[in-house]
Amino acid sequence: MPHDALGPLMFAAVFLLIFVGYPVAFTLAGVSLVFAGLGLLAGHFGAEYLALFPERVFGVMSNQVLLAVPYFILMGTMLERSRLAEDLLRTIGLLFGPLRGGLALAVVFVGTLLAAATGVVGASVVAMGMISLPIMLRYGYDPRLCTGVICASGTLGQIIPPSVVLVVLGDQLAVSVGDLFLGAMVPGLVLAGLFAVWVAYVAWRHPERAPAIPLAERAAVPHLGREVLKVMVPPLVLVLVVLGSIFLGIASPTYAGALGALGATLLALVNRRLDREAVRGALASTLRITAMVMFLLIGSTLFTLVFRGLHGDLWIEELLTNLPGGRVGLIVVANLAVFALGFFIDFFEIAFIVLPMLLPAAKALGIEGTELVWFGVMLAMNLQTSFLTPPFGFALFYLRGVTPPSIPTSTIYRGAVPFIALQLVALSLVIAWPGLVTALL
């Protein structure tokens, strides 16, 4: 076998095994061990090179930036246990209900607020699916619109700060997580606005697909304005404290995440919903997701080490920097690759496998500083589509689990299609106008 063929062959082997269905973390580690042996036999590197791996793993485990991941996950799961989404959807739904499409608009609004308060897609989609879907169906909403708006609004937590995706991207791209949070704020709100505009258009164009709630039902709830303030103020204060401390430079994302987790716990306590079961469930969810992230990161660390030892990074960099169009070619290929991979694998897996390969080429083509922040937000916007693209979109799976059997899976998939298109529109806006990202930096 030619010496220089090991890198491309390793790259192909990893993706082949992933698409066959093997767990990504163990695929990365297993393939890396096999090709490490081949590299040693071929004399490509010595055993002392592989001795760098424990140091890399220790560096991962002591990374203060990644410590923000479990804190933000705990913040989101604790808010889920406090049934924040239930309270918000009930009151905001009544507030918007008299409008045509009002319930769907309420889902978008609550999804945006939950995104800023939790950032956990599974919690948002399941909560909104269990609470709002039966109500929307009861009032005659089109099932495709119901399922599509719930899935799409639930994914906003991946682009609106504080987002676990942005924390991971900040680590992989070696840029400030606070800058990524600032840069993603406007694009995230633009995306939420596009969702709301689409719902309003559907309600205007096809009134029978999104009817209004009778005014009598709204009038039956006294002091609605007071109830709205009661359920909105606590999460808004929590969001302002967490994000404000980051944006003003008072706290790092890690410390802000710890503050958010504490605030969410206190919020559950004040609402008298903090019991042993809630704490156990929140900690179990946090442990499960964090363990998955860490195993992926350790596997990708070994993969990157061996891949670079085989000069695969130089092969990828040369391939990407020699594309027609230079930077434009890189941006097109990177977005096409991330979008295509989103149909089959999780966003964490894409971030840990693809980003280390894109970064050297991006820097070689002069993407540095604030442009690198823009590059990260662009990829985050693209990664968000992986939650909606069938057949493996996680938001679709989450909603399927709480959807009545009368609604087929094909309806959920068809309902997601317009919102995937809207996400691509938002992605195009971020690419065409980098100022959407850099304006607040």
Helices and strands as residue ranges (DSSP letters): G 3-5, H 6-20, H 24-41, H 47-50, H 52-61, H 68-81, H 84-96, H 102-117, H 121-138, H 143-154, G 155-158, H 164-173, H 177-205, G 207-209, H 215-219, H 224-247, H 253-270, H 276-309, H 312-321, H 327-341, H 347-364, H 370-384, G 385-387, H 394-400, H 409-432, H 435-438
